[in-house]
Amino acid sequence: MSESLVIPAEFNGPMDSGNGGYSAGAVAAFLDGAAAVSLRSPVPLDTHLDVVVEDGVARALDGETLVAEAERAPGFGVEVPDPVGLEEAREASTRYRGLMDGPFSRCFVCGRAREDALEVFAGPVAGREVVASSWTPPAWTGGDDARVRPEIVWAVLDCPTYFAAYAGEEGTIAFLARLTARLDALVSVGEEHVVMAWPIDADGRKRRAGSAVISAEGEVLAAAEALLIEPRQVAA
């Protein structure tokens, strides 16, 4: 089965390519349930991508270039630490390390230089090895049922993982290579949530981190595991 997909320009991560989480979620939407999405090349914006779904795998292509590949992950599980409370998350946001300039400064999720960003500004939580942000989804993120669209949830699960993976370190460039996510419950527009992330491990240029979207009552609504990779010239 062949379909098509466009990542609108407003859903950028770096200025000239799609936000990794949003793009991963958009490709995962061609499958049912939890999915693991590998990003194979920068995701072009405002470009018609061919999506081929075959044997439980969805591949997004720009001509002959493989952009992203999604596969079902029915057994996916990630251990979520004790949830961060709303007040803690609000306070942690004041320590957010995102920059006003640089390649991700206008990311639609976490960009400080973007006035219409989702403002998921995950900062370190005092006394814990996690980062967190409060987040109230605006109306435009929802569908007709006032629930946040899945690809937006994937995007929100993506960005905080960088700040968890590099907590306490000097900032360096790293890109999302793979995001595995499960959406357990609907995320409501207009309600305040907690987004949190935590480091899992590091191996050379590779970092893994987990993330979750949590209700005000502490219910885990969505969870993910991200693999980030530093470009070779950065790690050298």
N, C-alpha and C positions, 0 to 999 in steps of 0.2 A: 504494500500500500504506500502510495506517495502523496504527500501533502506539502504545504508550504508554511513558512513562518517569517515574520518580520519583527526585529527588535527595534522599536521606535527610538529615535535619537535621544529623547528625554530620559531614557533609562540607561544612561551611560555609567560606567565605573571610571576608567580613564576617559579622557575627553573624546577619544576617537574610537572607542569600542564599548561593547555592552558590559554592564555590570555582570560579574561572573555568576552571582547567585540568581539574579533575575533571569539571565540567559539559560542557566541550568534548569530553573523551574519551568521555563517556557518549553524546553525540550522534554522534560520529564512529564509534562501534561499530556503527551501522546501515549503514555503508559498509565497503568492503574497502580495505585498504592505507592509504597516507599520506592525510591529509585536512587541509583548512583549515576551521576553524570560526570563524565570526563570532558574537560575543555581542551580541545586539540590545537586550536589556533585562536587569535583574537577574534571576537565576535563582531562582525561588521554591523553598523547601524543603518536603519532605513533601507535595508537590502533584503530582497526576497531570497530566502534560503529554502532549498528543497529538503523535505524531511521524509526519509524512507523508514518505514516501520516494518520490521521483519523478524520473526522468531523471538519476539519479546525484547527487541533492541530497536531504539529510535536513533537514527543518524541524521544530523543536520549538515547540509553541504552547501558551500558557496561555489558553484560550478563543480570543479573536481576536488576542491579543498574540503577536507573533513573539518568542520568547525566544532562540533560537539557530538558526543555519543552517550546515550542513556540506556541503562538496563534496569530491570526490576530488581529490587532488593528486599524481598519479602521477610527475610530473617533479620533485617537490620535492627540493631539495638545499640544505644550508647548510654553509658551510665551518667545521669545528670546529677551534679552535686546538689546539696541542699539549696532550695530556691532562695534567691535574694529578694528581700522585701521591697516594696515600692519606695519607701523613704530612703533606704540604703541605695537603691538604684538612682534615685534623683541626685543624691549626694555624690555618688560615684561619677555621674556625668560631668560634674564640675572639674574632674581631673582628666577629662578626655584629652588624648595626645594628638589628635588629628591636626594637620597643618592648614594654614590659610592659603598656602600655595603648594605646588607640586602636582604630580600626575593624578592623584586621587582627590584633590581639594574640591572638585566639583562633582564628585560622585553623588548620585541622586539619593543615596541612603545616608551617607556619613560625611558628605563634603561640607566643611566649614564655610567655604566661599560661595556656597549656593543657597540662595534665600528660600527656595522651595524644596530643600532637602527634607527627608523624613526625620532628620535629627536623631538618628540612632547613634548617640555619642557615648560609646561604652568606655568608661574609665575604671581604674582599679578600685575594688571594694576593700575597705580598710580591714586588715587582719585576715584576708582570704586570698587565695591564689585564683581569683576570678575577676573578670571585668563585667560591668553591667551598665545598663541605661534604662530609664523609663521610656515608654513609647506609646503615644496615643495615635492610632492610625487615622489619618484624615479621610473625609468622605470619598475623595476621588480614588482611594485604594480599593474600594468595595465594589461589588456587583449589585444586581438588583435586590439581593437579599441582605444588604448591609454587612456582608461578611467580606473580609479582606481576601483579595484574589490570591490563589496559591503562589503564583510567581513572585508576588510582592513579599509573601512570607519567606520564600526561599532567599530573596535578596537580603532581607533583614537578618536571616540566619547566617549569611555569608560575612558581612563586613566586620562584626565584632571579633571573629576568629583571628584576624590579623593581630589585633591589640592584645588578645590573650596569648597568642603564640610568641609574641615578642615583648611580653610584659617585662619591665625593668631593664630593657636593652635599648641601645641606640637604634633609632629607626633605620630600616633598610628596605629595599624594594623586594616584594614577594608577590607572586600572582597565584590566584586560585587555579589549581589544576584539576581538582576533583571535589565534588560535594555530594554527599549521601544524606538524604533527608527523609523524614517521615512526618506527616501532618496528622496528628492524633485527634484534633478537635478544631472547630472553626474559630477563627480569630475575629473579634467583633470590631467594626468601625466605631470610633468615638469613645472607646473604653481604654483606660490606661493599663498598659501591660509592662512587664519586665522582660528585657532581652539580656541574656547573660551568656558568657563564653568562658572557656577554661582551656589551658594547655593540656595536651595529651603526651606528645613526645617530639623529639627532634633527632634528625639523622642527616648530618651534613647540610646540604642545601634544602632539605625537606623539613617541614614542620606540620604536625597534626594538631588540630584543636577541635573541641566540641562546642556546641551552642544550643540555645533553647529559647523559645518564646513562652512566657509563663503568665498566667492570669493574675489579677490582683489578689485572688484567693490562694495562689500558690500551685495551681494546676498546670502541669506541663502540656502545652497545646501543640508544640512542634519541637523537634530536636534534629540535630544534624552533626555530621563530622566532616571537617574540611581538611584537605591536603593542600598546603601552600608550598610553592617552590621558588627559590631565589634564582634569578638569572645567573649564569655561570660567571659573568664578569663582576657581579656584585659579591659573590662568595669568594672570588680569588683573592 
